Amino acid sequence: MSIIVTYINKNGIVHASDSNLSKDGSPAGEGQKTFPIKHLNAALTVAGCYSVGGTPMNEWMNNIIELHSKRGGTLLEDFAEYLRKLLEVNMIPSEKQMGCMVHIAGYVKDNDKSHPEFWFIRNIHGIDQNTGEYTNIDSIFEKSEDFLSKFSSKTELVQWLNNGNYQVYGNGFASGRIGFFTLMPYLNNLFNQIWQVPNWKFRGPKTVEETESLVKLYIQSINTLFAISDYSTAYIGGEVQSYCIHAV
């Protein structure tokens, strides 16, 4: 499967993922799961099936991003819908049965300002509340905007971010995903204790690059758990991929 994470705070957006690929429960090397969308000041991450119509995901997704750029697309929502339709049309039934999830996040221009948006594309429509496993996987891809839509206005969004709040989205292999969200608060509490020691010069992140370092650490911790587990293969692991976008 994978683990994919999108982290949004006042400094910017961090996209991150692991690299490991598997097939039929066996290792299948590593592959690109984090993709910049530079013409939209955005990026995306992919979990689940790693091919579209038989074409490896890294090749297919980079081609789609390039094609959208050449078409002159400027809106993140338009790209999300463009990608949703292409996945629904081009994925063959056996690929759809494996499930596919895409995080898309970036900054969208609004007159003289910009705001972050997070779009989620998937053909997985449920989660078992007891096991955390994904359910209701079918041939229909849907999309939703799950960040900006939380706020009654863009002013409220800006105030929320400026107050030091942040939002984290994560998807992927159940035990890795749940482990990530279990581990992160413990690490944050530990770091906060260290940062508050008066005579030490450690501190919390002040830039999106420093936030990126922490996100990569969280994922590397999950990678380590899989490396010393009894799973038949490391469903999550390999190099941690990341891409950060400065707040604008």
N, C-alpha and C positions, 0 to 999 in steps of 0.2 A: 504494500500500500504506500505509505508515505507519512510525513508530517509536514503540514504547511501552516505558517503563522503570519498574520498581518498585525502590526502593532502601530497604533496611532496616538501621538501626543502633540503637545504644542510645538515641538521642535521639528516634527515631520512624520513620515511614514516609513516603517521598516517592513520589508517583505523577506521571508526566510523559509528555507526548507532543508530537508536532508537530501541525499543524492542516491541512495540505494534503490536498485530495481530488483524485482523478483518475478519469477514466472513459475506457476504450478508449485509454489512452495520452495523453490530453489533460487540461489543467487543468480542474477542476470546482469551484473555489472553496475555501473553508475550512469546517471543521465541528468540532463538539465531539467530542473523543475521550477526554477525562478527565472522569469523573462522580463527584461525591461521593455517598456512601451514609451520610448523616448519622445515620440512626436506628440504624446498626450501628457507628458510629465507624470507618468504612472508606471505600474508594473503589475505582473500577475504571477501567481503560483498555481501549480497543478498537482492534484492527488488522484489516485485511482488508475484507471486504464492508461497505459503509456503508448497508445497508438490510435490513429484515426484513419479508418479505411485501410488499415495495413501499413500506413506510414508512421514511423516513429514520432512520438509527440514533439521531441525537440526540433526536428526538421519541419513538421507540419505547423507548429505554433509560430516559429520564427517567420515562416513564409506568410502566414495569415497577418501577423503584425506588420510586415513589410507591405503587403498588399493594401492594408487599411491606410497606411501612411501615404502610399502613392495615390489613393483615392481622395486624399485631402480631408479625411475625417478629423474633427476637432473636439467632439464631445465624448466623454467617457461612457455615458449611457448608450450612445450609438454604437460604440465599439463592443460593449457588453451584449447588445442585442445582435449585432453582426456575428459575434463569436457563438452565442447561444444557437442561432439558426444553423450555422455551419456544423457545429457539433451534432445537432439533432439530425441533420440531413446526411452527414458524411460518416458518422460512426456506424459500423455494422452491428447487427444484433449481439454477436458474441462479445464485442467491446463494450456495448452498453450494459450488458449483464454484469460486468465487473465494476460498474459505477465510475463516475467522473465528477470531480469538483474543481472549480476554479475560483480563486480569490482575485479580484481586480480592485486596485485602489490607487488613487492619485489625487492631484489637485486640479480643480475645474475653475476656469476663469469666470468671474461674475462681475461685469463692468470693470472697475479698477482694482478689484480684490479677487482672491481665490479661496476656495473652501475644499476640504477633503471629502471624498466620496468612497464608499466601499460597496462594490457589486459582487454578488455571490451567484455563480452559475452552477447548477447541479441537476443530475437526473436521479438523485437520491433524496427521497422525500420524508424520511422518518428515522428515528433512533430508538432502539429498544431501551426503555428506561431502566431495565434491570442489568443488562450486560454492556450497554454503550455501543453495541454493534449497529451499523447502518441497516435500515429496512426500507421497503417500498422502492426498490430500484426498478425503473422501467425505461421506456424508450423516449419519454418526454423530458426535455430540458427546460427548466424554469430559471428565471433570474429575479433578484431582488436587491434593492439598495438598503443596506442595514445599518448605516451610520448616520448620514445626514437626516434620514427619516425619523431618528429618535428625538429630534429637537423641533420645537415649535417655530424657531426662526434661526437664521444664521447668526444673529447677535447672541442668542442663547448658546449656540455651539461654541462661539469664540470665547465667551465667558467661562464656559465649562472647561475648555482646554487651558485657558489662562489660570484657572484655579488649581492646575496641577493634575487634573484627571487624565486618564488614558483609557483606551479601549484595545482589547486583544481579541482577535479571532483565530481559532485554530481548528483544523480538521485533519483527518487521516486515520491510520490504524488505531483501533479503539484503545488498547492499553497504552500506546504511545501518546495519544491525544489526551486521555484522562490523566496519565502520569505527568504530562507537561503542565496541565492546569492544577494538579496537586502540588507539584514541586515548586512552581514559580513563586507562590506566596511565601513558602518557607525560605527560599533563597532571598527574596526581597526583605523579609524580616531580619534575616542574618545580616545582610548588607546594611540595612538601616541602623542596626546596632553598631556596626563597625564605623559607619560614616559619622556617628554621633560621638565618637570618642574624641574629646577636645584636643588632645596632644597629637593625634594622628591626622595626616593630611589627605585622608581618603574622603571622597564625596560622591554624591549621586551624579548621574549623567546630566550634562548641560547642553549637549548637541545631539543631533540625530545619529551621528556616527558613534557616539558613546552609547546611546541606546541600542544601536545595532550590535555592539560588542556584547551587551548583556543578553539580547535575544539569541545570539549565536551560542552563548554559554548555556542558556536554558536548553536549546535543542541538542547541543553536544552532550549534555547530561543524559538526555533520553537515549542518544546514540550509545553512550557507554552502558546504560542499563541493558540494551539489546545485545551488546557485544558480549556480555557475561550472563546471558539468559539461557534458558532451555528451549527457546524457539528453534525450529528446524533451520531457519535462516534469519539474518538480521533484517527484518522487514523495514526497519528504520535505521539509518546509519550512513557512513561515508562522509565526505566533505560537507560541511554546512554551507549552503549557498545563501547569499543575502544580497539585497539591493535597497539602498535608502534614498528617500526623496525629501529634500529640504522643504519646510513650510514656506509658503509664499503668500 
